[in-house]
Amino acid sequence: MTKLLNAQFHELFKSKYFYITSIVCVIIGAGLTTAMYLFPSYNQPENSRMILTKDNILGVVPSFATMFLPFAAAATVAVLLDSQYNHGTIRNMICCGHTRTAIFFSNLITMSAAAAIYFVLYQVSAIFMAICVFGFEGYDLKATLVSLSAMLIMQIFESTVISLILGNLMRGGKLTIVILVVQYVLNMSVVLGMYKYESKIAEIAEKIFPQSCIFYFSCFAVPEGIWKNFAVSAGLIAIMSLIGLHQFKKCDIK
């Protein structure tokens, strides 16, 4: 397992996509904070609560991570899996005596680590810019860290685990990207539409698309029942990981 992890992380850190995405996460995190500070009420209704102030900065900007970071993490899974299947890496690992269980979990750990890195880079840059704008005093850092941790757990579940299952099912990553792009086009319109007007269709769609649920959960404040959400998220990761492992063991690797 250790050798597999070393090899997987070596491939991750060799990937240009990983570094490009990391830089983009920093730029977007800092850029969103700056943009919302310069244009606090741009194209927003008065009751949207999207106006950036010191009271809600650590609720608003960090929560936007749930709108695009899952896609970045899922695309990383797709890129790495596509390379593994196209170059016969998984077949070679099996031929070298590694079990499918070890291969699956080494992939899951590596790709989850990539998602965590993207998440941390975004949040650090967003919070750093907030401190530059508003100063350091006055933030509830404990509540913020708890909320961000919950977001990270759900992000890993939704973006990494599901994408890994889809990628293995399709023997690669390109179709996974297509599926997630379509989902995100719908998801973004749903999330942004929630702040424009009330709509029964938007409410239903919000419950269907995972990222919408996370955004609603994480935005503005630490929600009630957060520990229940921690437990449910961790349970879903475990269940989906077992489903993914079972499916991977049945795959015909060529």
N, C-alpha and C positions, 0 to 999 in steps of 0.2 A: 504493500500500500504506500509506503514511504517513497519508493522509487517511482511509482505511478504519479504521486502528487508532485514530486520534483519535476518529472517530465511535463506534467500538465501546466504547472506554473511557469516552466521555462517557455512553453509554447505561448502561454498567455502574454508573458512579458516581451515576447518577440513580435507580437501582433501589432501592426501599425494602427489597426482599428481601436485597440485598447487605449493607446496613447492619444489618438485623435479625440476619442469619446471623453477621456479624462479632461482634456483641455477644454472641450466644449462644455462640460459640466461646470467647470470653474467660471467660464465666461458667462454662462446663463445664470448661475447663482448670483454672481456679482452684478450682472446686467439687470436682472429683474428687480433687485433691491434698489439700484440706482434709478431705473426707469420709473418705478412706483413712487420713489421719493420726488423725482422731478415732475412727474405727471400723476399726482395722487388720485385724481377723480376722472381720468381720461375715459370717456365712453362708458361710464358706470352710473347706474341709477343711485339715488341718494341712499336707499335702504340696502345696498348691496354689501355694506361693511368691508368693501375692498379698498377703502382709503387707508393709506399707510400711515400709521402713527406709532409712537413708541410703545403704546399699549398692545398693539396687535401684530407688530412686525414679526415676532417669532411664531406667530400662527399663520400669517398669510404667506410670506415668501417660502419658508421651508415646505409648506404644504403643496406648493406647485411642483415639488419633486415627484409627487405621485402621478403627475400628468404625463411626464415624458421619460423619467428615469426607468420605469419598467420596460419601456420600449427599447431603450439603450441596452439594458441588461439582457433582454430577450434576443436582441440582434447579436449580442456578443455570443450567446449560446449558439445561435444559428451559424455564425461565422466559424466558430471553433469546430462545431459538429460537422459542418460541410467539409472542412479541411480533413477531419479525421476519417470520414467515410470515403472521400475522393482519393485520398492517398493511401488507403488501406491500413491506417494506423490502428484502428480497433481490431481488425483481423490479426495484425502482427502482435498486438498485445495478448490476444487469446492464444496465439501460437507459441508465445514465449512463456505460457503457463499462468498468466494472470487470470483470475476468476472474473466473471461478468459482474459479480457483486462489487468487487474492488474497482473495476473500471467505471461502473455507474457512479459509485459514491465519490471516486476521485474527480470525476467530471462535475458532479454536483457541488462538491466543496470548492473546487477551483472557480467555477462559474458564479457561485454565490459570493465568493470573495471579490470577484470583479464587480458584482452588483453593489457590495458594501463599499468598495473603494469609490465608485461613482457617487454613491449617496453621500459619503463623508466629504468628498471634494466639493460637491454642490452646497452642502449645508455650511461647511466652514467658510466658503467664499461668501455665501449669502449673509451669514451672521457677522462676518468680519466687516462687510460693507455697512451693515446695520449699526455696528458699534462706531464705525467712522462717522456715520451721519448723526446718530442720536447720542453717542457716548456709551459708556460701559454700565452705568448704574441703572437699576430699575427693572431688570429682567428676572423672571422666575426661571432660573436655569434648571432647577431640579425638574419642574413640571415639563419644561421644554425637552429635556433629555429623555424623560419617560415617553413622551409623545413621539419623539423622533425614533426611539427604539422600536415602538410599536409599528411605526410606518415601515421601518427597515425589515422587520420580520414578515410583514404582509407583502412587501415588495419582492422579497426573495421567493416567497411562496408563489405569487402570481406570475412573476416574470421568468424566474429561473427554473423552478420545478416544472411548471406547465410547458414551458418552451423545450425543456430537455425531453419530456415525454413525447411531445409532438415531433421534435427533431429525430428521435430514435425511431418513432413510428414511421416517419417518412424517409428514413435512411439518409438524412441530410438536413441542411438548414434553410435552403432557399425558399421552399414552400412555407416554412414557418414564418419567415419574414413577411411574405405576402399576406398570410392570415393576420398577423399582428398589425400590419399597416392598415388593413381594412378595418380592424377593430378600433384602432386608434383614431382613424378619421371619424368614425361614428362616436367614439368616446369623447373626443375633444369637443365636438359639436354639442353633445349632451351636457358636459360639464359647464362649458361657457354659456350655454343656453339657460342653465339653471339660474343665472344671475340677471337675466333679461326679463323673463316673464314666467308665470306659473303655467305648467302644462302637465296634463295627466300622462301624455306620451313620454315626456321628459322624465317624469317620476318613475315610470315603468322601466324605461331604458336605463336609468340610473342604477336600478337594482340588478339589471342584467349584466352590465359591463363592469368588471371588477375594479378598474382604476377609478371609476366614478364613486364607488362605494368608499374606497380608501380616502379619496379627496374629501368627501363629505365627513368622514370620520375624523380626519386629522386637522381640518382647517379651524383656525382661530383659537382653539382651547383644547385642553386635555379633556376628553369626553368622559362621561360617567361610564362605569363598568369597563374601564380600560384593561384591568387585569383579566377580565373575562375574554376580552379581545386578544390579549396576549396568549391565553391558553388555547382559544379556538384556532388562532393563526398557527401556533406551534403544532397543534393536533392535525391541522390540514396539511402542513408541510410533511409530517410523518406519514399520514395516510397516502398522500399523493406520491411520496417517495417510494413507498412500498408498491403502489400500483405501477409506477414507472419502472421499478426494478423487475417486477414480474413480467412486464411487457418486454423489457430489454432482454431478459433471459430467453424469451420466445422468439426473438428476432433472428432472421436468417442472415447472418453476416457473410457477405461475399467479398 
